[in-house]
Amino acid sequence: VQLQASGGGLVQAGGSLRLSCAVSGRTFSSYAMGWFHQAPGMGRVLVAAISWHGDTTYYADSVKGRFTISRDNAKNTVYLQMNSLKPEDTAVYYCAASRLYRANVGLLSIDSWGQGTQVTVSS
């Protein structure tokens, strides 16, 4: 599958952004999906993931209560709604697809990455 992320931008602290990731192919519902962020000089960290049919989700502690991941299998798209953004959320955000998922862990491996989209939160 191929992934195309969009929706990043510059926002003030406390603001909101919604990221989208469009997935090509007919097998979207065969993949659990996730969003990672990567701050400068750091590795990619999983922030949210959603199961194949959207019945379970995983969130990193740092975003619980602020971010919401969702998916629309009819549109082959996964979303990340980011509210109450903080300067420490500034990073490049990547969407990812995986056939392996566990609700308390998130994605267990990555089959495909999208290109990154920059999110910058000013204080």
N, CA, C and O atoms as a GROMACS GRO file, in nm:
protein
  492
    1VAL      N    1   0.084  -0.119   0.000
    1VAL     CA    2   0.000   0.000   0.000
    1VAL      C    3   0.089   0.125   0.000
    1VAL      O    4   0.202   0.123   0.047
    2GLN      N    5   0.033   0.233  -0.053
    2GLN     CA    6   0.101   0.362  -0.051
    2GLN      C    7   0.021   0.459   0.034
    2GLN      O    8  -0.102   0.462   0.028
    3LEU      N    9   0.092   0.538   0.113
    3LEU     CA   10   0.029   0.628   0.208
    3LEU      C   11   0.066   0.772   0.174
    3LEU      O   12   0.181   0.801   0.143
    4GLN      N   13  -0.032   0.861   0.182
    4GLN     CA   14  -0.010   1.003   0.154
    4GLN      C   15  -0.067   1.084   0.269
    4GLN      O   16  -0.189   1.093   0.286
    5ALA      N   17   0.023   1.145   0.347
    5ALA     CA   18  -0.020   1.224   0.463
    5ALA      C   19  -0.035   1.371   0.425
    5ALA      O   20   0.033   1.422   0.336
    6SER      N   21  -0.127   1.437   0.495
    6SER     CA   22  -0.148   1.580   0.474
    6SER      C   23  -0.208   1.642   0.599
    6SER      O   24  -0.250   1.570   0.690
    7GLY      N   25  -0.211   1.775   0.604
    7GLY     CA   26  -0.279   1.845   0.712
    7GLY      C   27  -0.190   1.912   0.812
    7GLY      O   28  -0.241   1.978   0.904
    8GLY      N   29  -0.058   1.898   0.799
    8GLY     CA   30   0.030   1.966   0.893
    8GLY      C   31   0.028   2.116   0.874
    8GLY      O   32  -0.032   2.168   0.779
    9GLY      N   33   0.095   2.187   0.965
    9GLY     CA   34   0.101   2.331   0.954
    9GLY      C   35   0.154   2.395   1.080
    9GLY      O   36   0.205   2.328   1.170
   10LEU      N   37   0.138   2.526   1.086
   10LEU     CA   38   0.181   2.604   1.201
   10LEU      C   39   0.058   2.648   1.279
   10LEU      O   40  -0.037   2.700   1.222
   11VAL      N   41   0.062   2.625   1.409
   11VAL     CA   42  -0.052   2.659   1.493
   11VAL      C   43   0.000   2.708   1.628
   11VAL      O   44   0.108   2.669   1.672
   12GLN      N   45  -0.077   2.794   1.692
   12GLN     CA   46  -0.038   2.842   1.825
   12GLN      C   47  -0.072   2.737   1.930
   12GLN      O   48  -0.161   2.654   1.911
   13ALA      N   49  -0.001   2.742   2.039
   13ALA     CA   50  -0.028   2.652   2.151
   13ALA      C   51  -0.175   2.664   2.191
   13ALA      O   52  -0.230   2.774   2.198
   14GLY      N   53  -0.237   2.549   2.216
   14GLY     CA   54  -0.378   2.545   2.248
   14GLY      C   55  -0.467   2.524   2.128
   14GLY      O   56  -0.587   2.498   2.141
   15GLY      N   57  -0.409   2.537   2.011
   15GLY     CA   58  -0.487   2.521   1.888
   15GLY      C   59  -0.505   2.377   1.848
   15GLY      O   60  -0.466   2.285   1.920
   16SER      N   61  -0.564   2.357   1.730
   16SER     CA   62  -0.596   2.223   1.680
   16SER      C   63  -0.552   2.208   1.536
   16SER      O   64  -0.545   2.305   1.460
   17LEU      N   65  -0.523   2.086   1.499
   17LEU     CA   66  -0.496   2.047   1.361
   17LEU      C   67  -0.554   1.908   1.339
   17LEU      O   68  -0.565   1.830   1.433
   18ARG      N   69  -0.592   1.879   1.215
   18ARG     CA   70  -0.632   1.743   1.180
   18ARG      C   71  -0.544   1.693   1.066
   18ARG      O   72  -0.539   1.752   0.959
   19LEU      N   73  -0.477   1.584   1.093
   19LEU     CA   74  -0.396   1.519   0.991
   19LEU      C   75  -0.479   1.411   0.922
   19LEU      O   76  -0.564   1.346   0.984
   20SER      N   77  -0.454   1.394   0.794
   20SER     CA   78  -0.519   1.288   0.716
   20SER      C   79  -0.412   1.204   0.648
   20SER      O   80  -0.304   1.252   0.615
   21CYS      N   81  -0.444   1.078   0.628
   21CYS     CA   82  -0.354   0.988   0.557
   21CYS      C   83  -0.438   0.904   0.463
   21CYS      O   84  -0.514   0.817   0.506
   22ALA      N   85  -0.425   0.930   0.335
   22ALA     CA   86  -0.498   0.855   0.233
   22ALA      C   87  -0.416   0.734   0.191
   22ALA      O   88  -0.296   0.746   0.167
   23VAL      N   89  -0.480   0.620   0.183
   23VAL     CA   90  -0.411   0.494   0.154
   23VAL      C   91  -0.461   0.437   0.022
   23VAL      O   92  -0.582   0.424   0.001
   24SER      N   93  -0.371   0.404  -0.066
   24SER     CA   94  -0.409   0.346  -0.195
   24SER      C   95  -0.425   0.195  -0.180
   24SER      O   96  -0.368   0.135  -0.090
   25GLY      N   97  -0.501   0.136  -0.268
   25GLY     CA   98  -0.518  -0.008  -0.268
   25GLY      C   99  -0.651  -0.051  -0.210
   25GLY      O  100  -0.720   0.027  -0.145
   26ARG      N  101  -0.685  -0.176  -0.234
   26ARG     CA  102  -0.814  -0.229  -0.192
   26ARG      C  103  -0.810  -0.301  -0.059
   26ARG      O  104  -0.911  -0.355  -0.014
   27THR      N  105  -0.692  -0.302   0.005
   27THR     CA  106  -0.676  -0.384   0.125
   27THR      C  107  -0.663  -0.298   0.251
   27THR      O  108  -0.604  -0.342   0.350
   28PHE      N  109  -0.717  -0.176   0.248
   28PHE     CA  110  -0.701  -0.085   0.361
   28PHE      C  111  -0.746  -0.148   0.492
   28PHE      O  112  -0.679  -0.133   0.594
   29SER      N  113  -0.858  -0.219   0.491
   29SER     CA  114  -0.911  -0.276   0.614
   29SER      C  115  -0.828  -0.395   0.663
   29SER      O  116  -0.855  -0.449   0.771
   30SER      N  117  -0.727  -0.436   0.586
   30SER     CA  118  -0.637  -0.542   0.630
   30SER      C  119  -0.524  -0.489   0.718
   30SER      O  120  -0.446  -0.565   0.774
   31TYR      N  121  -0.516  -0.357   0.727
   31TYR     CA  122  -0.407  -0.293   0.800
   31TYR      C  123  -0.458  -0.217   0.920
   31TYR      O  124  -0.556  -0.142   0.911
   32ALA      N  125  -0.392  -0.236   1.032
   32ALA     CA  126  -0.403  -0.140   1.141
   32ALA      C  127  -0.320  -0.019   1.101
   32ALA      O  128  -0.225  -0.031   1.024
   33MET      N  129  -0.358   0.097   1.154
   33MET     CA  130  -0.292   0.221   1.112
   33MET      C  131  -0.241   0.297   1.234
   33MET      O  132  -0.295   0.284   1.345
   34GLY      N  133  -0.139   0.374   1.212
   34GLY     CA  134  -0.086   0.452   1.324
   34GLY      C  135  -0.024   0.582   1.278
   34GLY      O  136   0.004   0.603   1.160
   35TRP      N  137  -0.003   0.668   1.375
   35TRP     CA  138   0.068   0.794   1.354
   35TRP      C  139   0.189   0.798   1.448
   35TRP      O  140   0.178   0.771   1.567
   36PHE      N  141   0.302   0.833   1.390
   36PHE     CA  142   0.426   0.850   1.465
   36PHE      C  143   0.466   0.997   1.456
   36PHE      O  144   0.429   1.067   1.362
   37HIS      N  145   0.541   1.043   1.555
   37HIS     CA  146   0.606   1.172   1.538
   37HIS      C  147   0.756   1.157   1.558
   37HIS      O  148   0.804   1.067   1.626
   38GLN      N  149   0.828   1.251   1.494
   38GLN     CA  150   0.973   1.251   1.503
   38GLN      C  151   1.020   1.395   1.520
   38GLN      O  152   1.012   1.476   1.428
   39ALA      N  153   1.068   1.424   1.639
   39ALA     CA  154   1.123   1.556   1.667
   39ALA      C  155   1.267   1.562   1.618
   39ALA      O  156   1.329   1.457   1.600
   40PRO      N  157   1.322   1.680   1.595
   40PRO     CA  158   1.459   1.692   1.546
   40PRO      C  159   1.558   1.617   1.634
   40PRO      O  160   1.560   1.636   1.756
   41GLY      N  161   1.640   1.533   1.572
   41GLY     CA  162   1.742   1.459   1.644
   41GLY      C  163   1.691   1.340   1.722
   41GLY      O  164   1.767   1.276   1.795
   42MET      N  165   1.562   1.310   1.708
   42MET     CA  166   1.503   1.200   1.784
   42MET      C  167   1.452   1.093   1.688
   42MET      O  168   1.442   1.114   1.568
   43GLY      N  169   1.421   0.976   1.745
   43GLY     CA  170   1.363   0.869   1.664
   43GLY      C  171   1.212   0.885   1.650
   43GLY      O  172   1.152   0.972   1.714
   44ARG      N  173   1.154   0.802   1.568
   44ARG     CA  174   1.008   0.805   1.549
   44ARG      C  175   0.940   0.737   1.667
   44ARG      O  176   0.980   0.629   1.709
   45VAL      N  177   0.839   0.802   1.717
   45VAL     CA  178   0.766   0.753   1.835
   45VAL      C  179   0.620   0.738   1.798
   45VAL      O  180   0.560   0.829   1.740
   46LEU      N  181   0.562   0.624   1.830
   46LEU     CA  182   0.420   0.602   1.804
   46LEU      C  183   0.336   0.687   1.898
   46LEU      O  184   0.355   0.682   2.020
   47VAL      N  185   0.245   0.766   1.843
   47VAL     CA  186   0.158   0.846   1.928
   47VAL      C  187   0.015   0.794   1.932
   47VAL      O  188  -0.055   0.812   2.032
   48ALA      N  189  -0.029   0.728   1.825
   48ALA     CA  190  -0.166   0.675   1.824
   48ALA      C  191  -0.175   0.564   1.720
   48ALA      O  192  -0.104   0.566   1.619
   49ALA      N  193  -0.263   0.467   1.746
   49ALA     CA  194  -0.286   0.359   1.652
   49ALA      C  195  -0.431   0.315   1.661
   49ALA      O  196  -0.498   0.337   1.762
   50ILE      N  197  -0.478   0.253   1.554
   50ILE     CA  198  -0.617   0.209   1.549
   50ILE      C  199  -0.623   0.074   1.480
   50ILE      O  200  -0.550   0.048   1.384
   51SER      N  201  -0.709  -0.010   1.530
   51SER     CA  202  -0.720  -0.147   1.478
   51SER      C  203  -0.782  -0.148   1.339
   51SER      O  204  -0.825  -0.044   1.288
   52TRP      N  205  -0.786  -0.265   1.279
   52TRP     CA  206  -0.824  -0.282   1.140
   52TRP      C  207  -0.962  -0.224   1.110
   52TRP      O  208  -0.983  -0.164   1.004
   53HIS      N  209  -1.057  -0.242   1.203
   53HIS     CA  210  -1.193  -0.192   1.179
   53HIS      C  211  -1.230  -0.078   1.272
   53HIS      O  212  -1.345  -0.037   1.279
   54GLY      N  213  -1.130  -0.026   1.344
   54GLY     CA  214  -1.152   0.092   1.427
   54GLY      C  215  -1.214   0.065   1.562
   54GLY      O  216  -1.257   0.160   1.629
   55ASP      N  217  -1.221  -0.060   1.606
   55ASP     CA  218  -1.288  -0.089   1.732
   55ASP      C  219  -1.200  -0.067   1.854
   55ASP      O  220  -1.251  -0.050   1.964
   56THR      N  221  -1.068  -0.067   1.836
   56THR     CA  222  -0.980  -0.036   1.948
   56THR      C  223  -0.874   0.064   1.904
   56THR      O  224  -0.839   0.073   1.786
   57THR      N  225  -0.825   0.139   2.001
   57THR     CA  226  -0.722   0.239   1.975
   57THR      C  227  -0.613   0.232   2.081
   57THR      O  228  -0.632   0.177   2.190
   58TYR      N  229  -0.499   0.290   2.046
   58TYR     CA  230  -0.386   0.301   2.138
   58TYR      C  231  -0.338   0.446   2.133
   58TYR      O  232  -0.333   0.507   2.027
   59TYR      N  233  -0.302   0.499   2.250
   59TYR     CA  234  -0.246   0.634   2.256
   59TYR      C  235  -0.125   0.634   2.348
   59TYR      O  236  -0.124   0.569   2.453
   60ALA      N  237  -0.023   0.708   2.308
   60ALA     CA  238   0.088   0.736   2.398
   60ALA      C  239   0.037   0.823   2.512
   60ALA      O  240  -0.054   0.903   2.495
   61ASP      N  241   0.098   0.807   2.628
   61ASP     CA  242   0.054   0.884   2.746
   61ASP      C  243   0.058   1.034   2.720
   61ASP      O  244  -0.025   1.109   2.771
   62SER      N  245   0.154   1.078   2.640
   62SER     CA  246   0.173   1.221   2.618
   62SER      C  247   0.059   1.286   2.541
   62SER      O  248   0.045   1.408   2.543
   63VAL      N  249  -0.023   1.206   2.473
   63VAL     CA  250  -0.131   1.264   2.392
   63VAL      C  251  -0.270   1.221   2.435
   63VAL      O  252  -0.369   1.267   2.378
   64LYS      N  253  -0.278   1.136   2.535
   64LYS     CA  254  -0.410   1.089   2.580
   64LYS      C  255  -0.496   1.207   2.623
   64LYS      O  256  -0.451   1.295   2.696
   65GLY      N  257  -0.620   1.206   2.577
   65GLY     CA  258  -0.713   1.313   2.611
   65GLY      C  259  -0.703   1.434   2.520
   65GLY      O  260  -0.788   1.522   2.525
   66ARG      N  261  -0.600   1.439   2.436
   66ARG     CA  262  -0.583   1.553   2.345
   66ARG      C  263  -0.594   1.511   2.198
   66ARG      O  264  -0.647   1.586   2.117
   67PHE      N  265  -0.545   1.394   2.164
   67PHE     CA  266  -0.545   1.345   2.026
   67PHE      C  267  -0.648   1.234   2.011
   67PHE      O  268  -0.672   1.156   2.103
   68THR      N  269  -0.709   1.229   1.893
   68THR     CA  270  -0.804   1.122   1.860
   68THR      C  271  -0.772   1.067   1.723
   68THR      O  272  -0.765   1.141   1.625
   69ILE      N  273  -0.752   0.936   1.717
   69ILE     CA  274  -0.729   0.870   1.589
   69ILE      C  275  -0.860   0.806   1.543
   69ILE      O  276  -0.935   0.752   1.625
   70SER      N  277  -0.887   0.813   1.415
   70SER     CA  278  -1.007   0.752   1.360
   70SER      C  279  -0.978   0.707   1.217
   70SER      O  280  -0.876   0.746   1.159
   71ARG      N  281  -1.065   0.626   1.162
   71ARG     CA  282  -1.045   0.580   1.025
   71ARG      C  283  -1.180   0.566   0.957
   71ARG      O  284  -1.282   0.542   1.021
   72ASP      N  285  -1.178   0.583   0.826
   72ASP     CA  286  -1.296   0.565   0.743
   72ASP      C  287  -1.257   0.462   0.637
   72ASP      O  288  -1.191   0.496   0.538
   73ASN      N  289  -1.298   0.338   0.656
   73ASN     CA  290  -1.258   0.233   0.563
   73ASN      C  291  -1.322   0.249   0.425
   73ASN      O  292  -1.270   0.196   0.327
   74ALA      N  293  -1.432   0.321   0.418
   74ALA     CA  294  -1.494   0.346   0.288
   74ALA      C  295  -1.412   0.446   0.205
   74ALA      O  296  -1.417   0.446   0.082
   75LYS      N  297  -1.338   0.532   0.276
   75LYS     CA  298  -1.257   0.633   0.208
   75LYS      C  299  -1.109   0.601   0.211
   75LYS      O  300  -1.028   0.680   0.162
   76ASN      N  301  -1.072   0.486   0.267
   76ASN     CA  302  -0.930   0.447   0.276
   76ASN      C  303  -0.846   0.557   0.340
   76ASN      O  304  -0.738   0.589   0.292
   77THR      N  305  -0.898   0.613   0.449
   77THR     CA  306  -0.830   0.726   0.511
   77THR      C  307  -0.828   0.709   0.662
   77THR      O  308  -0.925   0.663   0.723
   78VAL      N  309  -0.717   0.748   0.721
   78VAL     CA  310  -0.705   0.753   0.866
   78VAL      C  311  -0.676   0.897   0.906
   78VAL      O  312  -0.607   0.970   0.834
   79TYR      N  313  -0.729   0.937   1.019
   79TYR     CA  314  -0.718   1.075   1.065
   79TYR      C  315  -0.654   1.081   1.203
   79TYR      O  316  -0.659   0.986   1.280
   80LEU      N  317  -0.593   1.196   1.232
   80LEU     CA  318  -0.545   1.225   1.366
   80LEU      C  319  -0.591   1.366   1.401
   80LEU      O  320  -0.538   1.465   1.349
   81GLN      N  321  -0.691   1.375   1.488
   81GLN     CA  322  -0.737   1.503   1.537
   81GLN      C  323  -0.653   1.541   1.658
   81GLN      O  324  -0.648   1.469   1.757
   82MET      N  325  -0.586   1.655   1.648
   82MET     CA  326  -0.495   1.698   1.754
   82MET      C  327  -0.549   1.828   1.814
   82MET      O  328  -0.556   1.930   1.746
   83ASN      N  329  -0.588   1.821   1.940
   83ASN     CA  330  -0.640   1.937   2.011
   83ASN      C  331  -0.545   1.975   2.123
   83ASN      O  332  -0.456   1.899   2.161
   84SER      N  333  -0.564   2.094   2.176
   84SER     CA  334  -0.482   2.144   2.288
   84SER      C  335  -0.334   2.123   2.260
   84SER      O  336  -0.260   2.072   2.345
   85LEU      N  337  -0.293   2.161   2.143
   85LEU     CA  338  -0.154   2.137   2.102
   85LEU      C  339  -0.055   2.214   2.189
   85LEU      O  340  -0.082   2.326   2.233
   86LYS      N  341   0.059   2.152   2.212
   86LYS     CA  342   0.165   2.208   2.294
   86LYS      C  343   0.291   2.225   2.208
   86LYS      O  344   0.306   2.155   2.108
   87PRO      N  345   0.380   2.314   2.246
   87PRO     CA  346   0.505   2.328   2.170
   87PRO      C  347   0.582   2.196   2.159
   87PRO      O  348   0.650   2.172   2.059
   88GLU      N  349   0.572   2.113   2.260
   88GLU     CA  350   0.644   1.984   2.256
   88GLU      C  351   0.582   1.885   2.157
   88GLU      O  352   0.640   1.779   2.134
   89ASP      N  353   0.467   1.917   2.099
   89ASP     CA  354   0.410   1.834   1.993
   89ASP      C  355   0.474   1.864   1.858
   89ASP      O  356   0.448   1.794   1.760
   90THR      N  357   0.557   1.967   1.853
   90THR     CA  358   0.624   2.003   1.727
   90THR      C  359   0.711   1.887   1.679
   90THR      O  360   0.799   1.840   1.751
   91ALA      N  361   0.685   1.844   1.557
   91ALA     CA  362   0.756   1.727   1.501
   91ALA      C  363   0.709   1.706   1.358
   91ALA      O  364   0.613   1.769   1.312
   92VAL      N  365   0.778   1.617   1.290
   92VAL     CA  366   0.725   1.564   1.164
   92VAL      C  367   0.639   1.443   1.200
   92VAL      O  368   0.681   1.355   1.275
   93TYR      N  369   0.520   1.440   1.146
   93TYR     CA  370   0.426   1.331   1.174
   93TYR      C  371   0.417   1.238   1.053
   93TYR      O  372   0.403   1.283   0.939
   94TYR      N  373   0.427   1.108   1.080
   94TYR     CA  374   0.422   1.006   0.976
   94TYR      C  375   0.305   0.911   1.002
   94TYR      O  376   0.283   0.870   1.115
   95CYS      N  377   0.232   0.877   0.898
   95CYS     CA  378   0.136   0.770   0.913
   95CYS      C  379   0.201   0.639   0.870
   95CYS      O  380   0.297   0.638   0.793
   96ALA      N  381   0.149   0.529   0.923
   96ALA     CA  382   0.208   0.398   0.898
   96ALA      C  383   0.099   0.292   0.895
   96ALA      O  384  -0.006   0.306   0.959
   97ALA      N  385   0.126   0.187   0.820
   97ALA     CA  386   0.033   0.075   0.808
   97ALA      C  387   0.100  -0.051   0.859
   97ALA      O  388   0.219  -0.073   0.837
   98SER      N  389   0.022  -0.133   0.927
   98SER     CA  390   0.077  -0.257   0.982
   98SER      C  391  -0.030  -0.366   0.984
   98SER      O  392  -0.146  -0.338   1.012
   99ARG      N  393   0.010  -0.488   0.956
   99ARG     CA  394  -0.082  -0.602   0.969
   99ARG      C  395  -0.086  -0.654   1.112
   99ARG      O  396  -0.173  -0.735   1.146
  100LEU      N  397   0.006  -0.608   1.196
  100LEU     CA  398   0.016  -0.658   1.333
  100LEU      C  399  -0.013  -0.545   1.431
  100LEU      O  400   0.051  -0.440   1.426
  101TYR      N  401  -0.109  -0.568   1.519
  101TYR     CA  402  -0.154  -0.464   1.612
  101TYR      C  403  -0.197  -0.531   1.742
  101TYR      O  404  -0.254  -0.640   1.742
  102ARG      N  405  -0.170  -0.462   1.852
  102ARG     CA  406  -0.221  -0.506   1.982
  102ARG      C  407  -0.268  -0.381   2.056
  102ARG      O  408  -0.199  -0.279   2.057
  103ALA      N  409  -0.384  -0.389   2.118
  103ALA     CA  410  -0.448  -0.270   2.172
  103ALA      C  411  -0.365  -0.199   2.277
  103ALA      O  412  -0.369  -0.076   2.282
  104ASN      N  413  -0.291  -0.267   2.359
  104ASN     CA  414  -0.213  -0.203   2.466
  104ASN      C  415  -0.071  -0.171   2.424
  104ASN      O  416   0.009  -0.122   2.504
  105VAL      N  417  -0.040  -0.199   2.298
  105VAL     CA  418   0.096  -0.177   2.249
  105VAL      C  419   0.096  -0.089   2.125
  105VAL      O  420   0.184  -0.004   2.109
  106GLY      N  421   0.000  -0.107   2.038
  106GLY     CA  422  -0.006  -0.035   1.913
  106GLY      C  423   0.042  -0.122   1.798
  106GLY      O  424   0.014  -0.242   1.795
  107LEU      N  425   0.114  -0.063   1.706
  107LEU     CA  426   0.160  -0.136   1.589
  107LEU      C  427   0.284  -0.218   1.626
  107LEU      O  428   0.376  -0.166   1.688
  108LEU      N  429   0.284  -0.345   1.587
  108LEU     CA  430   0.394  -0.435   1.624
  108LEU      C  431   0.503  -0.439   1.517
  108LEU      O  432   0.614  -0.483   1.544
  109SER      N  433   0.471  -0.394   1.399
  109SER     CA  434   0.568  -0.385   1.291
  109SER      C  435   0.512  -0.287   1.190
  109SER      O  436   0.394  -0.254   1.195
  110ILE      N  437   0.594  -0.240   1.100
  110ILE     CA  438   0.548  -0.144   1.000
  110ILE      C  439   0.566  -0.204   0.861
  110ILE      O  440   0.675  -0.246   0.823
  111ASP      N  441   0.457  -0.208   0.786
  111ASP     CA  442   0.462  -0.257   0.649
  111ASP      C  443   0.484  -0.145   0.548
  111ASP      O  444   0.544  -0.165   0.442
  112SER      N  445   0.435  -0.025   0.582
  112SER     CA  446   0.449   0.085   0.489
  112SER      C  447   0.442   0.217   0.564
  112SER      O  448   0.364   0.233   0.657
  113TRP      N  449   0.526   0.312   0.521
  113TRP     CA  450   0.528   0.447   0.577
  113TRP      C  451   0.475   0.547   0.475
  113TRP      O  452   0.494   0.531   0.354
  114GLY      N  453   0.408   0.650   0.526
  114GLY     CA  454   0.380   0.765   0.442
  114GLY      C  455   0.492   0.865   0.453
  114GLY      O  456   0.584   0.850   0.534
  115GLN      N  457   0.485   0.968   0.369
  115GLN     CA  458   0.583   1.075   0.382
  115GLN      C  459   0.544   1.159   0.503
  115GLN      O  460   0.428   1.155   0.543
  116GLY      N  461   0.632   1.233   0.559
  116GLY     CA  462   0.601   1.310   0.679
  116GLY      C  463   0.528   1.439   0.649
  116GLY      O  464   0.534   1.491   0.537
  117THR      N  465   0.460   1.489   0.749
  117THR     CA  466   0.398   1.621   0.740
  117THR      C  467   0.438   1.697   0.866
  117THR      O  468   0.426   1.647   0.977
  118GLN      N  469   0.486   1.820   0.847
  118GLN     CA  470   0.540   1.898   0.957
  118GLN      C  471   0.428   1.963   1.038
  118GLN      O  472   0.338   2.026   0.983
  119VAL      N  473   0.437   1.947   1.170
  119VAL     CA  474   0.349   2.016   1.262
  119VAL      C  475   0.437   2.103   1.351
  119VAL      O  476   0.528   2.053   1.417
  120THR      N  477   0.409   2.232   1.353
  120THR     CA  478   0.484   2.325   1.436
  120THR      C  479   0.388   2.400   1.526
  120THR      O  480   0.293   2.462   1.480
  121VAL      N  481   0.414   2.393   1.656
  121VAL     CA  482   0.329   2.458   1.755
  121VAL      C  483   0.409   2.569   1.821
  121VAL      O  484   0.511   2.543   1.885
  122SER      N  485   0.364   2.691   1.805
  122SER     CA  486   0.436   2.805   1.863
  122SER      C  487   0.380   2.837   2.002
  122SER      O  488   0.262   2.818   2.030
  123SER      N  489   0.468   2.884   2.085
  123SER     CA  490   0.428   2.916   2.224
  123SER      C  491   0.376   3.058   2.235
  123SER      O  492   0.338   3.100   2.344
   0.00000   0.00000   0.00000
